[in-house]
């Protein structure tokens, strides 16, 4: 934490006000005043990074003091000129908002304490099976694998044969040679959006992919880069088209979030019920 003396020195360095004024006020707990509002050293200190130089700290301090003073002056003018009825309405809204913040923070803490267990797979599967018709794809998905290689690489045809056949031995062999490839993705069990594949190859690899070819299951693509130094092997394992039923693996995060929100709501209701019950039991709550 910066010392009070450092802040005073920083402000004195940049302000047009005499430093003697600050020295006289050095034993007070505030660095600036606007009407009945006081800016404390602690508040100013919290807005000045420890990593700044003395000169930069001075600039930051001066800027913060100016903004603080302007905001307080504006607030006082608003209260002075605003109708009392409107001010009362604002205060009521402020009180309600404060109540909501307190209640939410308290309930969230209790809910997090109750959420010791996550969402189990059995619940996810059950929800998916009961609501599968609601999970329709709004875009095309594919499962694919790819390799980016140097066109002059030795045993290119052997790698190509292994990549297409892709039995367990082939997969292991390609993984063991992964450092020889410029880039790769061999996990073809994950569903990805076709639009994301096209975008990634365009933006990162500068390769224009034909979307129609990506939508053909068990399809092998061999593409040369524009500089003709690299070659890409792409194999489309499976395809799911728009409006087809979404696979569980793809919608699992969505279902988990749905079940988690449902669990939070149930815990919240339980908390409210228990609080009311305890308050009634302890004579904290009565209805007249």
FINU-680927 format. One record per residue (C-alpha): residue number from 1; x, y, z; residue in one letter. Coordinates in nm, 4 decimals. Example, Ala and Ser with C-alpha at 12.3 -4.5 7.8 and 13.67 -1.06 7.14 Angstrom:
(atom 1; (1.2300; -0.4500; 0.7800); A)
(atom 2; (1.3670; -0.1060; 0.7140); S)
END
This chain:
(atom 1; (0.0000; 0.0000; 0.0000); X)
(atom 2; (0.1215; 0.3506; -0.0786); X)
(atom 3; (0.1844; 0.5863; 0.2107); X)
(atom 4; (-0.0241; 0.8979; 0.2719); X)
(atom 5; (0.2912; 1.1041; 0.2238); X)
(atom 6; (0.3432; 0.9561; -0.1231); X)
(atom 7; (-0.0108; 1.0524; -0.2277); X)
(atom 8; (0.0330; 1.4034; -0.0918); X)
(atom 9; (0.3622; 1.4404; -0.2758); X)
(atom 10; (0.2084; 1.3090; -0.5981); X)
(atom 11; (-0.0860; 1.5482; -0.5812); X)
(atom 12; (0.1380; 1.8407; -0.4900); X)
(atom 13; (0.3623; 1.7641; -0.7860); X)
(atom 14; (0.0829; 1.8134; -1.0402); X)
(atom 15; (-0.1703; 2.0455; -0.8777); X)
(atom 16; (-0.1708; 2.4238; -0.8970); X)
(atom 17; (-0.2775; 2.4410; -0.5309); X)
(atom 18; (0.0014; 2.5222; -0.2881); X)
(atom 19; (0.1661; 2.2198; -0.1296); X)
(atom 20; (0.1552; 2.3934; 0.2044); X)
(atom 21; (-0.2216; 2.3423; 0.2063); X)
(atom 22; (-0.1790; 1.9656; 0.1843); X)
(atom 23; (0.0864; 1.9659; 0.4520); X)
(atom 24; (-0.1544; 2.1401; 0.6870); X)
(atom 25; (-0.4172; 1.8723; 0.6094); X)
(atom 26; (-0.1741; 1.5812; 0.6280); X)
(atom 27; (-0.3100; 1.4608; 0.9618); X)
(atom 28; (-0.6689; 1.4520; 0.8396); X)
(atom 29; (-0.8315; 1.1413; 0.6946); X)
(atom 30; (-0.9308; 1.3019; 0.3631); X)
(atom 31; (-0.7582; 1.4564; 0.0652); X)
(atom 32; (-1.0449; 1.6578; -0.0857); X)
(atom 33; (-1.3850; 1.7999; 0.0075); X)
(atom 34; (-1.6905; 1.9063; -0.1926); X)
(atom 35; (-1.9651; 2.0529; 0.0269); X)
(atom 36; (-2.0406; 1.7730; 0.2727); X)
(atom 37; (-1.8610; 1.5055; 0.0709); X)
(atom 38; (-1.5093; 1.3951; 0.1653); X)
(atom 39; (-1.2623; 1.1943; -0.0417); X)
(atom 40; (-1.0475; 0.9809; 0.1879); X)
(atom 41; (-0.6850; 0.8938; 0.1336); X)
(atom 42; (-0.7802; 0.5277; 0.1360); X)
(atom 43; (-1.0271; 0.5692; -0.1490); X)
(atom 44; (-0.7784; 0.7654; -0.3574); X)
(atom 45; (-0.5073; 0.5149; -0.2746); X)
(atom 46; (-0.7212; 0.2277; -0.4043); X)
(atom 47; (-0.7395; 0.3943; -0.7464); X)
(atom 48; (-0.3640; 0.4402; -0.7883); X)
(atom 49; (-0.1658; 0.1397; -0.9053); X)
(atom 50; (0.1483; 0.0483; -0.7125); X)
(atom 51; (0.3224; -0.0058; -1.0445); X)
(atom 52; (0.3010; 0.3613; -1.1495); X)
(atom 53; (0.5851; 0.6085; -1.1142); X)
(atom 54; (0.5486; 0.9116; -0.8888); X)
(atom 55; (0.4723; 1.1341; -1.1890); X)
(atom 56; (0.2137; 0.8934; -1.3348); X)
(atom 57; (0.0589; 0.8487; -0.9917); X)
(atom 58; (0.0219; 1.2238; -0.9660); X)
(atom 59; (-0.1595; 1.2414; -1.2990); X)
(atom 60; (-0.3905; 0.9555; -1.1949); X)
(atom 61; (-0.4588; 1.1145; -0.8554); X)
(atom 62; (-0.5359; 1.4533; -1.0042); X)
(atom 63; (-0.7694; 1.3011; -1.2637); X)
(atom 64; (-0.9538; 1.0940; -1.0045); X)
(atom 65; (-0.9962; 1.3918; -0.7687); X)
(atom 66; (-1.1328; 1.6051; -1.0519); X)
(atom 67; (-1.3820; 1.3357; -1.1619); X)
(atom 68; (-1.4853; 1.2716; -0.8010); X)
(atom 69; (-1.5457; 1.6418; -0.7376); X)
(atom 70; (-1.7422; 1.6847; -1.0620); X)
(atom 71; (-1.9655; 1.3887; -0.9803); X)
(atom 72; (-2.0365; 1.5121; -0.6285); X)
(atom 73; (-2.1146; 1.8641; -0.7508); X)
(atom 74; (-2.3468; 1.7235; -1.0148); X)
(atom 75; (-2.5187; 1.5058; -0.7543); X)
(atom 76; (-2.5725; 1.8012; -0.5205); X)
(atom 77; (-2.7091; 2.0193; -0.8013); X)
(atom 78; (-2.9444; 1.7387; -0.9068); X)
(atom 79; (-3.0787; 1.6993; -0.5531); X)
(atom 80; (-3.1162; 2.0759; -0.5196); X)
(atom 81; (-3.3146; 2.1175; -0.8415); X)
(atom 82; (-3.5059; 1.7900; -0.8595); X)
(atom 83; (-3.8623; 1.7779; -0.7188); X)
(atom 84; (-3.8823; 1.6156; -0.3770); X)
(atom 85; (-4.1401; 1.3650; -0.4982); X)
(atom 86; (-3.9066; 1.2408; -0.7690); X)
(atom 87; (-3.6203; 1.2193; -0.5205); X)
(atom 88; (-3.8381; 1.0082; -0.2918); X)
(atom 89; (-3.9203; 0.7750; -0.5826); X)
(atom 90; (-3.5501; 0.7347; -0.6581); X)
(atom 91; (-3.4731; 0.6594; -0.2930); X)
(atom 92; (-3.7414; 0.3910; -0.2875); X)
(atom 93; (-3.5976; 0.2359; -0.6032); X)
(atom 94; (-3.2517; 0.2511; -0.4490); X)
(atom 95; (-3.3723; 0.0800; -0.1328); X)
(atom 96; (-3.5414; -0.1956; -0.3337); X)
(atom 97; (-3.2273; -0.2473; -0.5405); X)
(atom 98; (-3.0160; -0.2641; -0.2241); X)
(atom 99; (-3.2543; -0.5225; -0.0778); X)
(atom 100; (-3.2309; -0.7306; -0.3946); X)
(atom 101; (-2.8510; -0.7203; -0.3831); X)
(atom 102; (-2.8392; -0.8332; -0.0208); X)
(atom 103; (-3.0936; -1.1127; -0.0738); X)
(atom 104; (-2.9266; -1.2347; -0.3914); X)
(atom 105; (-2.5793; -1.2400; -0.2346); X)
(atom 106; (-2.7082; -1.4280; 0.0692); X)
(atom 107; (-2.9115; -1.6800; -0.1312); X)
(atom 108; (-2.6287; -1.7338; -0.3806); X)
(atom 109; (-2.3913; -1.8154; -0.0940); X)
(atom 110; (-2.6393; -2.0654; 0.0533); X)
(atom 111; (-2.7081; -2.2186; -0.2878); X)
(atom 112; (-2.3368; -2.2644; -0.3619); X)
(atom 113; (-2.2982; -2.4368; -0.0257); X)
(atom 114; (-2.5851; -2.6715; -0.1151); X)
(atom 115; (-2.4444; -2.7464; -0.4616); X)
(atom 116; (-2.1840; -2.9890; -0.3359); X)
(atom 117; (-2.2671; -3.2412; -0.6068); X)
(atom 118; (-2.2623; -3.1643; -0.9760); X)
(atom 119; (-2.5071; -3.2831; -1.2392); X)
(atom 120; (-2.4693; -3.6587; -1.2807); X)
(atom 121; (-2.4635; -3.8256; -1.6232); X)
(atom 122; (-2.7771; -4.0277; -1.5524); X)
(atom 123; (-2.9795; -3.7065; -1.5077); X)
(atom 124; (-2.8394; -3.5641; -1.8295); X)
(atom 125; (-2.9211; -3.8774; -2.0271); X)
(atom 126; (-3.2725; -3.8982; -1.8813); X)
(atom 127; (-3.3448; -3.5342; -1.9655); X)
(atom 128; (-3.2108; -3.5828; -2.3198); X)
(atom 129; (-3.4211; -3.8918; -2.3795); X)
(atom 130; (-3.7364; -3.7200; -2.2525); X)
(atom 131; (-3.6756; -3.4022; -2.4520); X)
(atom 132; (-3.4791; -3.5159; -2.7557); X)
(atom 133; (-3.7395; -3.3760; -2.9964); X)
(atom 134; (-3.6672; -3.0293; -2.8587); X)
(atom 135; (-3.3012; -3.0514; -2.9548); X)
(atom 136; (-3.3034; -2.9905; -3.3291); X)
(atom 137; (-2.9924; -2.8627; -3.5016); X)
(atom 138; (-3.0090; -2.5138; -3.6492); X)
(atom 139; (-2.6846; -2.5691; -3.8438); X)
(atom 140; (-2.4789; -2.8497; -3.9997); X)
(atom 141; (-2.2323; -3.0491; -3.7880); X)
(atom 142; (-1.9409; -3.2721; -3.8838); X)
(atom 143; (-1.6946; -3.5080; -3.7240); X)
(atom 144; (-1.3596; -3.4849; -3.9001); X)
(atom 145; (-0.9861; -3.5275; -3.8718); X)
(atom 146; (-0.7096; -3.3491; -4.0599); X)
(atom 147; (-0.3351; -3.3283; -4.1124); X)
(atom 148; (-0.1171; -3.0469; -4.2426); X)
(atom 149; (0.2103; -3.1734; -4.3879); X)
(atom 150; (0.5078; -3.0589; -4.5867); X)
(atom 151; (0.4482; -3.1641; -4.9455); X)
(atom 152; (0.8075; -3.2912; -4.9711); X)
(atom 153; (0.7757; -3.5069; -4.6611); X)
(atom 154; (0.8992; -3.8613; -4.6951); X)
(atom 155; (0.6524; -4.1516; -4.6864); X)
(atom 156; (0.3680; -3.9159; -4.7752); X)
(atom 157; (0.1681; -4.1945; -4.9380); X)
(atom 158; (0.2051; -4.4185; -4.6335); X)
(atom 159; (0.0782; -4.1395; -4.4100); X)
(atom 160; (-0.2121; -4.0821; -4.6459); X)
(atom 161; (-0.3041; -4.4502; -4.6416); X)
(atom 162; (-0.2914; -4.4633; -4.2618); X)
(atom 163; (-0.4915; -4.1419; -4.2327); X)
(atom 164; (-0.7754; -4.2735; -4.4520); X)
(atom 165; (-0.7841; -4.6273; -4.3129); X)
(atom 166; (-0.7359; -4.5053; -3.9542); X)
(atom 167; (-0.7511; -4.8304; -3.7617); X)
(atom 168; (-0.6117; -4.8324; -3.4022); X)
(atom 169; (-0.2596; -4.9103; -3.5252); X)
(atom 170; (-0.2762; -4.6309; -3.7830); X)
(atom 171; (-0.4000; -4.3826; -3.5251); X)
(atom 172; (-0.1191; -4.4732; -3.2854); X)
(atom 173; (0.1398; -4.4459; -3.5617); X)
(atom 174; (0.0180; -4.0999; -3.6658); X)
(atom 175; (0.0123; -3.9814; -3.3044); X)
(atom 176; (0.3689; -4.0986; -3.2558); X)
(atom 177; (0.4737; -3.8959; -3.5616); X)
(atom 178; (0.2770; -3.5869; -3.4593); X)
(atom 179; (0.5920; -3.3724; -3.4231); X)
(atom 180; (0.6614; -3.4268; -3.7948); X)
(atom 181; (0.3323; -3.2629; -3.8929); X)
(atom 182; (0.2736; -2.8864; -3.9080); X)
(atom 183; (-0.0691; -2.9238; -3.7489); X)
(atom 184; (-0.3195; -3.1988; -3.6865); X)
(atom 185; (-0.6463; -3.2985; -3.5264); X)
(atom 186; (-0.7119; -3.6708; -3.5047); X)
(atom 187; (-1.0083; -3.6714; -3.2669); X)
(atom 188; (-1.2923; -3.7286; -3.5110); X)
(atom 189; (-1.5497; -3.8150; -3.2439); X)
(atom 190; (-1.6238; -3.4511; -3.1593); X)
(atom 191; (-1.9082; -3.2723; -3.3379); X)
(atom 192; (-1.8141; -2.9291; -3.4708); X)
(atom 193; (-2.0030; -2.6720; -3.6750); X)
(atom 194; (-1.9257; -2.6743; -4.0453); X)
(atom 195; (-1.9274; -2.2947; -4.0453); X)
(atom 196; (-1.6506; -2.2948; -3.7809); X)
(atom 197; (-1.4386; -2.5347; -3.9859); X)
(atom 198; (-1.4718; -2.3213; -4.2983); X)
(atom 199; (-1.3955; -2.0042; -4.1021); X)
(atom 200; (-1.0886; -2.1490; -3.9296); X)
(atom 201; (-0.9336; -2.2788; -4.2507); X)
(atom 202; (-1.0015; -1.9457; -4.4220); X)
(atom 203; (-0.8729; -1.7160; -4.1478); X)
(atom 204; (-0.5888; -1.9219; -4.0050); X)
(atom 205; (-0.4715; -2.1395; -4.2922); X)
(atom 206; (-0.5867; -1.9251; -4.5847); X)
(atom 207; (-0.7620; -2.2258; -4.7375); X)
(atom 208; (-1.1024; -2.1998; -4.9076); X)
(atom 209; (-1.3005; -2.5124; -4.8253); X)
(atom 210; (-1.5946; -2.6244; -5.0337); X)
(atom 211; (-1.8781; -2.6562; -4.7825); X)
(atom 212; (-2.0642; -2.9082; -4.9985); X)
(atom 213; (-1.7671; -3.1471; -4.9811); X)
(atom 214; (-1.7586; -3.1181; -4.6036); X)
(atom 215; (-2.1196; -3.2369; -4.5897); X)
(atom 216; (-2.0408; -3.5769; -4.7433); X)
(atom 217; (-1.9880; -3.8514; -4.4895); X)
(atom 218; (-1.6817; -4.0795; -4.5312); X)
(atom 219; (-1.5310; -3.8284; -4.7713); X)
(atom 220; (-1.1547; -3.7699; -4.8098); X)
(atom 221; (-1.0191; -3.4313; -4.9214); X)
(atom 222; (-0.6659; -3.3532; -5.0313); X)
(atom 223; (-0.5926; -2.9823; -5.0634); X)
(atom 224; (-0.2752; -2.7954; -5.1529); X)
(atom 225; (-0.1946; -2.4617; -4.9953); X)
(atom 226; (-0.1556; -2.1529; -5.2129); X)
(atom 227; (0.2202; -2.1519; -5.1673); X)
(atom 228; (0.2179; -2.5179; -5.2796); X)
(atom 229; (0.4532; -2.6141; -4.9953); X)
(atom 230; (0.1897; -2.7666; -4.7704); X)
(atom 231; (-0.0769; -3.0249; -4.8260); X)
(atom 232; (-0.3881; -3.0957; -4.6185); X)
(atom 233; (-0.5553; -3.4303; -4.5625); X)
(atom 234; (-0.9147; -3.4003; -4.4398); X)
(atom 235; (-1.1449; -3.6908; -4.3694); X)
(atom 236; (-1.5147; -3.6372; -4.2973); X)
(atom 237; (-1.6191; -3.9116; -4.0570); X)
(atom 238; (-1.9885; -3.8247; -4.0045); X)
(atom 239; (-2.2350; -3.5509; -4.0914); X)
(atom 240; (-2.5503; -3.4195; -3.9246); X)
(atom 241; (-2.7623; -3.1752; -4.1189); X)
(atom 242; (-2.9715; -2.8839; -4.0057); X)
(atom 243; (-3.3042; -2.9860; -3.8430); X)
(atom 244; (-3.1748; -3.3309; -3.7520); X)
(atom 245; (-3.1776; -3.4403; -3.3887); X)
(atom 246; (-2.8753; -3.3007; -3.2058); X)
(atom 247; (-2.6422; -3.5626; -3.0551); X)
(atom 248; (-2.6173; -3.5855; -2.6778); X)
(atom 249; (-2.2467; -3.5021; -2.6746); X)
(atom 250; (-2.3184; -3.1733; -2.8552); X)
(atom 251; (-2.6060; -3.0574; -2.6323); X)
(atom 252; (-2.4693; -3.1955; -2.3048); X)
(atom 253; (-2.3398; -2.8533; -2.1830); X)
(atom 254; (-2.6819; -2.6997; -2.2531); X)
(atom 255; (-2.8635; -2.9761; -2.0660); X)
(atom 256; (-2.6236; -2.9540; -1.7721); X)
(atom 257; (-2.6902; -2.5803; -1.7475); X)
(atom 258; (-3.0676; -2.6370; -1.7632); X)
(atom 259; (-3.0513; -2.8963; -1.4856); X)
(atom 260; (-2.8188; -2.6772; -1.2790); X)
(atom 261; (-3.0557; -2.3802; -1.3046); X)
(atom 262; (-3.3481; -2.6054; -1.2104); X)
(atom 263; (-3.1537; -2.7329; -0.9113); X)
(atom 264; (-3.0732; -2.3763; -0.8017); X)
(atom 265; (-3.4405; -2.2789; -0.8230); X)
(atom 266; (-3.5424; -2.5773; -0.6094); X)
(atom 267; (-3.2738; -2.4992; -0.3518); X)
(atom 268; (-3.3812; -2.1343; -0.3483); X)
(atom 269; (-3.7428; -2.2317; -0.2773); X)
(atom 270; (-3.6251; -2.4693; -0.0057); X)
(atom 271; (-3.4186; -2.1930; 0.1572); X)
(atom 272; (-3.7107; -1.9475; 0.1555); X)
(atom 273; (-3.9413; -2.2084; 0.3051); X)
(atom 274; (-3.6939; -2.2993; 0.5803); X)
(atom 275; (-3.6252; -1.9332; 0.6651); X)
(atom 276; (-3.9973; -1.8600; 0.7026); X)
(atom 277; (-4.0479; -2.1760; 0.9094); X)
(atom 278; (-3.7587; -2.0900; 1.1451); X)
(atom 279; (-3.8724; -1.7281; 1.1798); X)
(atom 280; (-4.2254; -1.8402; 1.2721); X)
(atom 281; (-4.0912; -2.0923; 1.5204); X)
(atom 282; (-3.8687; -1.8305; 1.6876); X)
(atom 283; (-4.1458; -1.5672; 1.6911); X)
(atom 284; (-3.9557; -1.3499; 1.4432); X)
(atom 285; (-4.2509; -1.3542; 1.2061); X)
(atom 286; (-4.6150; -1.2970; 1.2892); X)
(atom 287; (-4.9240; -1.2113; 1.0854); X)
(atom 288; (-5.1794; -0.9813; 1.2533); X)
END
